[in-house]
Amino acid sequence: MSYQYVNVATINKVAVIEFNYGRKLNALSKVFGDASN
């Protein structure tokens, strides 16, 4: 396995985690936004 491949795999993993985290934050802020209204 080449170094470049490992790099790409790591970047993809981080991107997926950040994407899922962002969706959770969006969902939470919607819930709290609805509750405060």
N, C-alpha and C positions, 0 to 999 in steps of 0.2 A: 504494500500500500504506500503510495507516494505521499510526500508531505503536503503537496497541493490538494490532494483528494481529502486528506484529513481536515485541512483548513476549510474546505468547502462544506464538508459534513458538519463541522462545528458551527459554522456560520448559519447553516440551514437550521440546525437544532435550536440555536439561540433565537433565530427569527420566529420559529414556530412557538417557542415559549413566550416570547414577547407579544406575539399576536394573540395567543390565548389569554395572557394576562390582561392585555388591553381590552379584550372583549368582556372579561369578567369585571373590570373597572367600569366599563360603559354600562353594563347591566346593573351594577351596584348603584352607580350614580343615578340611573333612571329610577330605580326603586326608591332611593332616598329623595330624589327630586319629586316623585309622585307623593311620597309621604309628607313632605314639607308643604306641598300645595294642598 
